[in-house]
Amino acid sequence: MNHPIYQVLTVEVVGPYTLRVQFTDNTEQVINLKPVLAGELYGPLLDLQLFSRVSIDPEVKTLAWPNGADFDPATLHDWPDYQEAFAARAREWERVSA
């Protein structure tokens, strides 16, 4: 089975919780991550100072934050296909931690 491998080329914070992500296949996504920022790993990213410290992991070429949060680059590449499932999972995490 042959499937494309995506890597993040650039990232730019373009608004609160919103990133413009460019990939090595010359596509880009503008992604609002706020609906998925919940739980132990992603919840701390609601702090905009921490959120703005996003970087590209030099080894796996995906978005990463100082607290260890990251996202699979293929998921980011195809974000419109995954965003609702991630948001639903985040709502579950909020209920569990409440």
Long-range contacts (C-beta under 8 A, 24 or more apart in sequence): 4-74, 5-74, 6-73, 6-74, 6-76, 6-77, 7-60, 7-61, 7-62, 7-73, 8-56, 8-61, 8-62, 8-63, 8-73, 8-76, 9-56, 9-61, 10-56, 11-54, 11-55, 11-56, 11-63, 13-51, 13-52, 13-54, 16-48, 17-45, 17-46, 17-48, 17-51, 19-54, 19-63, 21-63, 21-76, 23-73, 23-76, 23-77, 24-61, 25-77, 27-77, 29-76, 29-77, 29-79, 29-80, 31-76, 31-79, 31-83, 35-83, 35-86, 35-87, 35-90, 36-83, 36-86, 36-87, 36-89, 36-90, 37-90, 38-90, 38-91, 38-93, 38-94, 38-97, 39-90, 39-93, 39-94, 39-96, 39-97, 40-93, 40-97, 41-67, 41-68, 41-69, 42-69, 42-90, 42-93, 43-93, 43-97, 44-69, 45-69
